[in-house]
Amino acid sequence: MSTPAIQTFEQPVMPPVVDHPRVERREVGAPERHSWTLYESATDGISAGIWHCEPGRWRIEFGPREHEYFFVVQGRARLHSVDGTVTELGPGQAAVIPAG
């Protein structure tokens, strides 16, 4: 069995995948989102990449085994939990949104 190679990330040269939040989840605006997937593992479901988004607000839902880690490079993010907790993050801050 071979040892997996360490994955490094460079600035993407390929164009991003461009989309918008689903209509039924939108709350404010229809922000354009740009995603660059830089790593995906089919065996354990892990992926990593870069994401950029215009201002807006929408509801997100993660599956029972899907966690999301993110690091804010620029701008701000405000997350509202179903229990009413609000978490605000800015440049240099990171968080994990737990599964479910």
N, CA, C and O atoms as a Tinker XYZ file with bonds, in Angstrom:
   400  protein
     1  N      0.841000   -1.189000    0.000000    73     2
     2  CA     0.000000    0.000000    0.000000    64     1     3
     3  C      0.883000    1.247000    0.000000    63     2     4     5
     4  O      1.817000    1.347000    0.794000    81     3
     5  N      0.591000    2.185000   -0.878000    73     3     6
     6  CA     1.406000    3.399000   -0.970000    64     5     7
     7  C      0.894000    4.462000    0.003000    63     6     8     9
     8  O     -0.282000    4.479000    0.369000    81     7
     9  N      1.790000    5.331000    0.405000    73     7    10
    10  CA     1.443000    6.435000    1.292000    64     9    11
    11  C      0.878000    7.568000    0.453000    63    10    12    13
    12  O      1.462000    7.925000   -0.570000    81    11
    13  N     -0.261000    8.146000    0.869000    73    11    14
    14  CA    -0.827000    9.262000    0.098000    64    13    15
    15  C      0.106000   10.467000    0.111000    63    14    16    17
    16  O      0.828000   10.695000    1.082000    81    15
    17  N      0.085000   11.225000   -0.961000    73    15    18
    18  CA     0.909000   12.428000   -1.070000    64    17    19
    19  C      0.267000   13.575000   -0.298000    63    18    20    21
    20  O     -0.957000   13.665000   -0.206000    81    19
    21  N      1.090000   14.435000    0.246000    73    19    22
    22  CA     0.593000   15.642000    0.899000    64    21    23
    23  C      0.042000   16.567000   -0.171000    63    22    24    25
    24  O      0.664000   16.766000   -1.215000    81    23
    25  N     -1.119000   17.124000    0.092000    73    23    26
    26  CA    -1.786000   18.006000   -0.861000    64    25    27
    27  C     -1.498000   19.453000   -0.501000    63    26    28    29
    28  O     -1.776000   19.868000    0.624000    81    27
    29  N     -0.952000   20.228000   -1.419000    73    27    30
    30  CA    -0.761000   21.654000   -1.204000    64    29    31
    31  C     -1.763000   22.406000   -2.074000    63    30    32    33
    32  O     -2.265000   21.878000   -3.066000    81    31
    33  N     -2.041000   23.637000   -1.687000    73    31    34
    34  CA    -3.002000   24.451000   -2.422000    64    33    35
    35  C     -2.326000   25.703000   -2.956000    63    34    36    37
    36  O     -1.610000   26.394000   -2.232000    81    35
    37  N     -2.558000   25.983000   -4.208000    73    35    38
    38  CA    -2.075000   27.194000   -4.864000    64    37    39
    39  C     -3.307000   28.000000   -5.290000    63    38    40    41
    40  O     -4.436000   27.518000   -5.198000    81    39
    41  N     -3.078000   29.219000   -5.751000    73    39    42
    42  CA    -4.188000   29.983000   -6.309000    64    41    43
    43  C     -4.770000   29.191000   -7.475000    63    42    44    45
    44  O     -4.022000   28.734000   -8.339000    81    43
    45  N     -6.081000   29.023000   -7.514000    73    43    46
    46  CA    -6.665000   28.248000   -8.612000    64    45    47
    47  C     -6.483000   28.928000   -9.962000    63    46    48    49
    48  O     -6.568000   30.151000  -10.076000    81    47
    49  N     -6.231000   28.111000  -10.981000    73    47    50
    50  CA    -6.130000   28.639000  -12.342000    64    49    51
    51  C     -7.386000   28.314000  -13.140000    63    50    52    53
    52  O     -7.643000   28.923000  -14.178000    81    51
    53  N     -8.164000   27.356000  -12.655000    73    51    54
    54  CA    -9.390000   26.996000  -13.351000    64    53    55
    55  C    -10.508000   27.950000  -12.943000    63    54    56    57
    56  O    -10.464000   28.509000  -11.847000    81    55
    57  N    -11.507000   28.148000  -13.798000    73    55    58
    58  CA   -12.614000   29.031000  -13.438000    64    57    59
    59  C    -13.448000   28.412000  -12.316000    63    58    60    61
    60  O    -13.483000   27.189000  -12.177000    81    59
    61  N    -14.116000   29.236000  -11.519000    73    59    62
    62  CA   -14.927000   28.707000  -10.435000    64    61    63
    63  C    -16.248000   28.134000  -10.944000    63    62    64    65
    64  O    -16.673000   28.408000  -12.066000    81    63
    65  N    -16.874000   27.343000  -10.104000    73    63    66
    66  CA   -18.274000   26.962000  -10.314000    64    65    67
    67  C    -19.083000   28.123000   -9.743000    63    66    68    69
    68  O    -18.871000   28.522000   -8.598000    81    67
    69  N    -20.001000   28.664000  -10.529000    73    67    70
    70  CA   -20.800000   29.816000  -10.112000    64    69    71
    71  C    -22.239000   29.353000   -9.918000    63    70    72    73
    72  O    -22.812000   28.687000  -10.780000    81    71
    73  N    -22.822000   29.719000   -8.759000    73    71    74
    74  CA   -24.217000   29.374000   -8.505000    64    73    75
    75  C    -24.835000   30.410000   -7.566000    63    74    76    77
    76  O    -24.199000   31.404000   -7.215000    81    75
    77  N    -26.074000   30.165000   -7.169000    73    75    78
    78  CA   -26.833000   31.007000   -6.243000    64    77    79
    79  C    -27.531000   30.082000   -5.263000    63    78    80    81
    80  O    -27.766000   28.917000   -5.583000    81    79
    81  N    -27.873000   30.578000   -4.061000    73    79    82
    82  CA   -28.652000   29.738000   -3.147000    64    81    83
    83  C    -29.978000   29.335000   -3.805000    63    82    84    85
    84  O    -30.539000   30.080000   -4.608000    81    83
    85  N    -30.457000   28.159000   -3.454000    73    83    86
    86  CA   -31.748000   27.714000   -3.996000    64    85    87
    87  C    -32.840000   28.731000   -3.649000    63    86    88    89
    88  O    -32.832000   29.313000   -2.564000    81    87
    89  N    -33.758000   28.934000   -4.558000    73    87    90
    90  CA   -34.813000   29.937000   -4.393000    64    89    91
    91  C    -35.560000   29.758000   -3.073000    63    90    92    93
    92  O    -35.835000   30.739000   -2.382000    81    91
    93  N    -35.886000   28.532000   -2.721000    73    91    94
    94  CA   -36.672000   28.289000   -1.502000    64    93    95
    95  C    -35.883000   28.541000   -0.218000    63    94    96    97
    96  O    -36.475000   28.583000    0.861000    81    95
    97  N    -34.578000   28.707000   -0.307000    73    95    98
    98  CA   -33.755000   28.971000    0.886000    64    97    99
    99  C    -33.344000   30.437000    1.004000    63    98   100   101
   100  O    -32.808000   30.840000    2.037000    81    99
   101  N    -33.581000   31.229000   -0.018000    73    99   102
   102  CA   -33.161000   32.637000   -0.010000    64   101   103
   103  C    -34.011000   33.444000    0.962000    63   102   104   105
   104  O    -35.227000   33.274000    1.050000    81   103
   105  N    -33.327000   34.335000    1.695000    73   103   106
   106  CA   -34.021000   35.255000    2.599000    64   105   107
   107  C    -33.772000   36.705000    2.217000    63   106   108   109
   108  O    -34.683000   37.530000    2.294000    81   107
   109  N    -32.540000   37.030000    1.804000    73   107   110
   110  CA   -32.210000   38.384000    1.355000    64   109   111
   111  C    -31.322000   38.264000    0.122000    63   110   112   113
   112  O    -30.219000   37.723000    0.199000    81   111
   113  N    -31.795000   38.763000   -1.001000    73   111   114
   114  CA   -31.020000   38.759000   -2.225000    64   113   115
   115  C    -30.881000   37.381000   -2.862000    63   114   116   117
   116  O    -31.476000   36.398000   -2.420000    81   115
   117  N    -30.083000   37.353000   -3.903000    73   115   118
   118  CA   -29.749000   36.115000   -4.623000    64   117   119
   119  C    -28.252000   36.157000   -4.910000    63   118   120   121
   120  O    -27.838000   36.245000   -6.066000    81   119
   121  N    -27.436000   36.093000   -3.846000    73   119   122
   122  CA   -25.996000   36.304000   -4.027000    64   121   123
   123  C    -25.340000   35.275000   -4.939000    63   122   124   125
   124  O    -25.646000   34.083000   -4.895000    81   123
   125  N    -24.436000   35.773000   -5.757000    73   123   126
   126  CA   -23.658000   34.897000   -6.623000    64   125   127
   127  C    -22.515000   34.308000   -5.796000    63   126   128   129
   128  O    -21.807000   35.022000   -5.087000    81   127
   129  N    -22.354000   32.979000   -5.906000    73   127   130
   130  CA   -21.313000   32.285000   -5.149000    64   129   131
   131  C    -20.318000   31.668000   -6.124000    63   130   132   133
   132  O    -20.705000   31.113000   -7.152000    81   131
   133  N    -19.035000   31.768000   -5.793000    73   131   134
   134  CA   -17.962000   31.204000   -6.618000    64   133   135
   135  C    -17.241000   30.161000   -5.777000    63   134   136   137
   136  O    -16.818000   30.450000   -4.657000    81   135
   137  N    -17.097000   28.949000   -6.309000    73   135   138
   138  CA   -16.442000   27.851000   -5.582000    64   137   139
   139  C    -15.348000   27.228000   -6.434000    63   138   140   141
   140  O    -15.547000   26.937000   -7.613000    81   139
   141  N    -14.186000   27.027000   -5.814000    73   139   142
   142  CA   -13.073000   26.315000   -6.433000    64   141   143
   143  C    -12.780000   25.104000   -5.553000    63   142   144   145
   144  O    -12.282000   25.267000   -4.439000    81   143
   145  N    -13.072000   23.912000   -6.019000    73   143   146
   146  CA   -12.737000   22.707000   -5.256000    64   145   147
   147  C    -11.294000   22.352000   -5.582000    63   146   148   149
   148  O    -10.948000   22.116000   -6.740000    81   147
   149  N    -10.451000   22.316000   -4.542000    73   147   150
   150  CA    -9.028000   22.059000   -4.725000    64   149   151
   151  C     -8.624000   20.653000   -4.302000    63   150   152   153
   152  O     -7.539000   20.186000   -4.647000    81   151
   153  N     -9.497000   19.976000   -3.552000    73   151   154
   154  CA    -9.196000   18.616000   -3.093000    64   153   155
   155  C    -10.498000   17.896000   -2.797000    63   154   156   157
   156  O    -11.395000   18.465000   -2.174000    81   155
   157  N    -10.610000   16.662000   -3.231000    73   155   158
   158  CA   -11.755000   15.813000   -2.900000    64   157   159
   159  C    -11.267000   14.395000   -2.686000    63   158   160   161
   160  O    -10.424000   13.901000   -3.434000    81   159
   161  N    -11.797000   13.741000   -1.664000    73   159   162
   162  CA   -11.480000   12.345000   -1.388000    64   161   163
   163  C    -12.764000   11.544000   -1.453000    63   162   164   165
   164  O    -13.671000   11.742000   -0.644000    81   163
   165  N    -12.841000   10.645000   -2.409000    73   163   166
   166  CA   -14.036000    9.813000   -2.566000    64   165   167
   167  C    -14.164000    8.793000   -1.442000    63   166   168   169
   168  O    -15.269000    8.341000   -1.143000    81   167
   169  N    -13.052000    8.428000   -0.817000    73   167   170
   170  CA   -13.102000    7.377000    0.202000    64   169   171
   171  C    -13.648000    7.860000    1.533000    63   170   172   173
   172  O    -14.306000    7.093000    2.236000    81   171
   173  N    -13.391000    9.126000    1.905000    73   171   174
   174  CA   -13.876000    9.596000    3.204000    64   173   175
   175  C    -14.776000   10.827000    3.116000    63   174   176   177
   176  O    -15.213000   11.347000    4.143000    81   175
   177  N    -15.054000   11.293000    1.911000    73   175   178
   178  CA   -15.988000   12.398000    1.734000    64   177   179
   179  C    -15.452000   13.774000    2.085000    63   178   180   181
   180  O    -16.228000   14.723000    2.192000    81   179
   181  N    -14.156000   13.905000    2.267000    73   179   182
   182  CA   -13.580000   15.204000    2.604000    64   181   183
   183  C    -13.284000   15.983000    1.327000    63   182   184   185
   184  O    -12.794000   15.433000    0.341000    81   183
   185  N    -13.594000   17.272000    1.371000    73   183   186
   186  CA   -13.229000   18.145000    0.262000    64   185   187
   187  C    -12.737000   19.465000    0.844000    63   186   188   189
   188  O    -13.057000   19.810000    1.981000    81   187
   189  N    -11.959000   20.197000    0.058000    73   187   190
   190  CA   -11.433000   21.489000    0.487000    64   189   191
   191  C    -11.352000   22.402000   -0.722000    63   190   192   193
   192  O    -11.178000   21.943000   -1.851000    81   191
   193  N    -11.479000   23.687000   -0.477000    73   191   194
   194  CA   -11.402000   24.613000   -1.584000    64   193   195
   195  C    -11.523000   26.052000   -1.131000    63   194   196   197
   196  O    -11.333000   26.372000    0.042000    81   195
   197  N    -11.843000   26.910000   -2.080000    73   195   198
   198  CA   -12.008000   28.341000   -1.838000    64   197   199
   199  C    -13.428000   28.711000   -2.238000    63   198   200   201
   200  O    -13.958000   28.218000   -3.234000    81   199
   201  N    -14.033000   29.584000   -1.447000    73   199   202
   202  CA   -15.405000   29.992000   -1.705000    64   201   203
   203  C    -15.495000   31.504000   -1.544000    63   202   204   205
   204  O    -14.951000   32.067000   -0.595000    81   203
   205  N    -16.179000   32.152000   -2.467000    73   203   206
   206  CA   -16.390000   33.599000   -2.425000    64   205   207
   207  C    -17.870000   33.845000   -2.666000    63   206   208   209
   208  O    -18.492000   33.173000   -3.488000    81   207
   209  N    -18.435000   34.812000   -1.946000    73   207   210
   210  CA   -19.874000   35.058000   -2.079000    64   209   211
   211  C    -20.184000   36.538000   -1.956000    63   210   212   213
   212  O    -19.567000   37.259000   -1.173000    81   211
   213  N    -21.163000   36.977000   -2.757000    73   211   214
   214  CA   -21.690000   38.329000   -2.623000    64   213   215
   215  C    -22.531000   38.397000   -1.346000    63   214   216   217
   216  O    -22.942000   37.358000   -0.829000    81   215
   217  N    -22.794000   39.604000   -0.830000    73   215   218
   218  CA   -23.644000   39.727000    0.357000    64   217   219
   219  C    -25.050000   39.183000    0.098000    63   218   220   221
   220  O    -25.580000   39.298000   -1.007000    81   219
   221  N    -25.632000   38.600000    1.117000    73   219   222
   222  CA   -26.976000   38.066000    1.049000    64   221   223
   223  C    -27.251000   37.213000    2.271000    63   222   224   225
   224  O    -26.415000   37.119000    3.170000    81   223
   225  N    -28.429000   36.588000    2.307000    73   223   226
   226  CA   -28.774000   35.715000    3.429000    64   225   227
   227  C    -29.657000   34.590000    2.924000    63   226   228   229
   228  O    -30.598000   34.809000    2.161000    81   227
   229  N    -29.330000   33.362000    3.373000    73   227   230
   230  CA   -30.115000   32.192000    3.017000    64   229   231
   231  C    -29.944000   31.134000    4.081000    63   230   232   233
   232  O    -28.992000   31.180000    4.860000    81   231
   233  N    -30.853000   30.185000    4.121000    73   231   234
   234  CA   -30.802000   29.065000    5.065000    64   233   235
   235  C    -29.928000   27.957000    4.487000    63   234   236   237
   236  O    -30.037000   27.620000    3.309000    81   235
   237  N    -29.066000   27.398000    5.323000    73   235   238
   238  CA   -28.257000   26.267000    4.896000    64   237   239
   239  C    -28.653000   25.041000    5.708000    63   238   240   241
   240  O    -29.134000   25.165000    6.834000    81   239
   241  N    -28.453000   23.879000    5.145000    73   239   242
   242  CA   -28.722000   22.621000    5.822000    64   241   243
   243  C    -27.596000   21.662000    5.491000    63   242   244   245
   244  O    -27.236000   21.491000    4.326000    81   243
   245  N    -27.043000   21.040000    6.516000    73   243   246
   246  CA   -26.004000   20.041000    6.324000    64   245   247
   247  C    -26.556000   18.674000    6.679000    63   246   248   249
   248  O    -27.412000   18.548000    7.555000    81   247
   249  N    -26.064000   17.652000    5.997000    73   247   250
   250  CA   -26.477000   16.289000    6.268000    64   249   251
   251  C    -25.996000   15.814000    7.628000    63   250   252   253
   252  O    -25.231000   16.513000    8.293000    81   251
   253  N    -26.434000   14.633000    8.052000    73   251   254
   254  CA   -26.108000   14.120000    9.387000    64   253   255
   255  C    -24.630000   13.799000    9.586000    63   254   256   257
   256  O    -24.191000   13.635000   10.725000    81   255
   257  N    -23.850000   13.705000    8.508000    73   255   258
   258  CA   -22.412000   13.427000    8.630000    64   257   259
   259  C    -21.560000   14.515000    7.969000    63   258   260   261
   260  O    -20.355000   14.341000    7.790000    81   259
   261  N    -22.184000   15.622000    7.614000    73   259   262
   262  CA   -21.496000   16.690000    6.886000    64   261   263
   263  C    -21.185000   17.866000    7.817000    63   262   264   265
   264  O    -22.093000   18.560000    8.275000    81   263
   265  N    -19.905000   18.081000    8.090000    73   263   266
   266  CA   -19.428000   19.210000    8.888000    64   265   267
   267  C    -18.793000   20.210000    7.926000    63   266   268   269
   268  O    -18.324000   19.828000    6.853000    81   267
   269  N    -18.775000   21.490000    8.306000    73   267   270
   270  CA   -18.097000   22.472000    7.466000    64   269   271
   271  C    -17.166000   23.319000    8.311000    63   270   272   273
   272  O    -17.586000   23.962000    9.272000    81   271
   273  N    -15.890000   23.307000    7.934000    73   271   274
   274  CA   -14.883000   24.188000    8.523000    64   273   275
   275  C    -14.650000   25.310000    7.524000    63   274   276   277
   276  O    -14.565000   25.062000    6.322000    81   275
   277  N    -14.545000   26.540000    8.010000    73   275   278
   278  CA   -14.201000   27.631000    7.106000    64   277   279
   279  C    -13.354000   28.669000    7.832000    63   278   280   281
   280  O    -13.412000   28.798000    9.055000    81   279
   281  N    -12.572000   29.399000    7.058000    73   279   282
   282  CA   -11.687000   30.456000    7.532000    64   281   283
   283  C    -12.025000   31.700000    6.725000    63   282   284   285
   284  O    -12.034000   31.657000    5.494000    81   283
   285  N    -12.301000   32.800000    7.401000    73   283   286
   286  CA   -12.671000   34.039000    6.715000    64   285   287
   287  C    -11.408000   34.807000    6.347000    63   286   288   289
   288  O    -10.630000   35.192000    7.220000    81   287
   289  N    -11.212000   35.025000    5.055000    73   287   290
   290  CA   -10.061000   35.773000    4.556000    64   289   291
   291  C    -10.387000   37.268000    4.537000    63   290   292   293
   292  O     -9.595000   38.095000    4.989000    81   291
   293  N    -11.563000   37.596000    4.007000    73   291   294
   294  CA   -12.003000   38.990000    4.014000    64   293   295
   295  C    -13.512000   39.015000    4.080000    63   294   296   297
   296  O    -14.170000   38.029000    3.749000    81   295
   297  N    -14.065000   40.143000    4.507000    73   295   298
   298  CA   -15.505000   40.265000    4.654000    64   297   299
   299  C    -15.970000   39.759000    6.009000    63   298   300   301
   300  O    -15.171000   39.610000    6.933000    81   299
   301  N    -17.263000   39.497000    6.120000    73   299   302
   302  CA   -17.859000   39.056000    7.378000    64   301   303
   303  C    -18.872000   37.960000    7.099000    63   302   304   305
   304  O    -19.466000   37.891000    6.023000    81   303
   305  N    -19.051000   37.109000    8.094000    73   303   306
   306  CA   -20.085000   36.068000    8.043000    64   305   307
   307  C    -20.881000   36.136000    9.341000    63   306   308   309
   308  O    -20.312000   36.316000   10.418000    81   307
   309  N    -22.177000   35.994000    9.235000    73   307   310
   310  CA   -23.044000   35.941000   10.423000    64   309   311
   311  C    -23.867000   34.671000   10.301000    63   310   312   313
   312  O    -24.619000   34.490000    9.343000    81   311
   313  N    -23.713000   33.787000   11.292000    73   311   314
   314  CA   -24.415000   32.506000   11.293000    64   313   315
   315  C    -25.482000   32.523000   12.386000    63   314   316   317
   316  O    -25.211000   32.899000   13.526000    81   315
   317  N    -26.700000   32.110000   12.022000    73   315   318
   318  CA   -27.812000   32.040000   12.964000    64   317   319
   319  C    -28.163000   30.573000   13.170000    63   318   320   321
   320  O    -28.541000   29.885000   12.222000    81   319
   321  N    -28.039000   30.095000   14.397000    73   319   322
   322  CA   -28.394000   28.708000   14.710000    64   321   323
   323  C    -29.897000   28.598000   14.916000    63   322   324   325
   324  O    -30.573000   29.596000   15.168000    81   323
   325  N    -30.413000   27.387000   14.807000    73   323   326
   326  CA   -31.855000   27.186000   15.003000    64   325   327
   327  C    -32.281000   27.555000   16.417000    63   326   328   329
   328  O    -33.451000   27.870000   16.633000    81   327
   329  N    -31.362000   27.525000   17.397000    73   327   330
   330  CA   -31.706000   27.901000   18.774000    64   329   331
   331  C    -31.645000   29.408000   19.004000    63   330   332   333
   332  O    -31.863000   29.867000   20.125000    81   331
   333  N    -31.348000   30.190000   17.949000    73   331   334
   334  CA   -31.306000   31.642000   18.061000    64   333   335
   335  C    -29.922000   32.230000   18.296000    63   334   336   337
   336  O    -29.761000   33.450000   18.264000    81   335
   337  N    -28.931000   31.394000   18.531000    73   335   338
   338  CA   -27.566000   31.873000   18.731000    64   337   339
   339  C    -27.039000   32.493000   17.438000    63   338   340   341
   340  O    -27.222000   31.934000   16.356000    81   339
   341  N    -26.390000   33.642000   17.555000    73   339   342
   342  CA   -25.792000   34.314000   16.402000    64   341   343
   343  C    -24.280000   34.329000   16.606000    63   342   344   345
   344  O    -23.789000   34.723000   17.664000    81   343
   345  N    -23.549000   33.895000   15.579000    73   343   346
   346  CA   -22.086000   33.902000   15.606000    64   345   347
   347  C    -21.604000   34.770000   14.456000    63   346   348   349
   348  O    -21.964000   34.537000   13.302000    81   347
   349  N    -20.784000   35.780000   14.771000    73   347   350
   350  CA   -20.227000   36.655000   13.741000    64   349   351
   351  C    -18.737000   36.407000   13.628000    63   350   352   353
   352  O    -18.044000   36.261000   14.634000    81   351
   353  N    -18.247000   36.361000   12.399000    73   351   354
   354  CA   -16.830000   36.110000   12.134000    64   353   355
   355  C    -16.321000   37.100000   11.104000    63   354   356   357
   356  O    -17.053000   37.525000   10.210000    81   355
   357  N    -15.052000   37.458000   11.244000    73   355   358
   358  CA   -14.416000   38.356000   10.297000    64   357   359
   359  C    -13.051000   37.835000    9.909000    63   358   360   361
   360  O    -12.695000   36.709000   10.254000    81   359
   361  N    -12.279000   38.640000    9.195000    73   359   362
   362  CA   -10.973000   38.208000    8.698000    64   361   363
   363  C    -10.089000   37.632000    9.817000    63   362   364   365
   364  O     -9.971000   38.202000   10.902000    81   363
   365  N     -9.478000   36.492000    9.512000    73   363   366
   366  CA    -8.590000   35.834000   10.458000    64   365   367
   367  C     -9.287000   34.908000   11.431000    63   366   368   369
   368  O     -8.625000   34.283000   12.260000    81   367
   369  N    -10.613000   34.799000   11.354000    73   367   370
   370  CA   -11.349000   33.915000   12.251000    64   369   371
   371  C    -11.843000   32.692000   11.489000    63   370   372   373
   372  O    -12.035000   32.734000   10.274000    81   371
   373  N    -12.045000   31.600000   12.227000    73   371   374
   374  CA   -12.500000   30.342000   11.624000    64   373   375
   375  C    -13.563000   29.722000   12.519000    63   374   376   377
   376  O    -13.678000   30.064000   13.697000    81   375
   377  N    -14.341000   28.804000   11.944000    73   375   378
   378  CA   -15.382000   28.100000   12.691000    64   377   379
   379  C    -15.696000   26.774000   12.031000    63   378   380   381
   380  O    -15.319000   26.530000   10.885000    81   379
   381  N    -16.382000   25.931000   12.756000    73   379   382
   382  CA   -16.917000   24.675000   12.225000    64   381   383
   383  C    -18.415000   24.712000   12.431000    63   382   384   385
   384  O    -18.892000   24.972000   13.535000    81   383
   385  N    -19.165000   24.448000   11.356000    73   383   386
   386  CA   -20.606000   24.247000   11.464000    64   385   387
   387  C    -20.788000   22.746000   11.591000    63   386   388   389
   388  O    -20.439000   22.008000   10.669000    81   387
   389  N    -21.331000   22.267000   12.722000    73   387   390
   390  CA   -21.438000   20.828000   12.925000    64   389   391
   391  C    -22.497000   20.178000   12.027000    63   390   392   393
   392  O    -23.402000   20.840000   11.517000    81   391
   393  N    -22.356000   18.903000   11.858000    73   391   394
   394  CA   -23.297000   18.135000   11.034000    64   393   395
   395  C    -24.723000   18.325000   11.525000    63   394   396   397
   396  O    -24.970000   18.590000   12.701000    81   395
   397  N    -25.645000   18.183000   10.595000    73   395   398
   398  CA   -27.065000   18.278000   10.933000    64   397   399
   399  C    -27.586000   19.684000   10.882000    63   398   400
   400  O    -28.766000   19.915000   11.143000    81   399
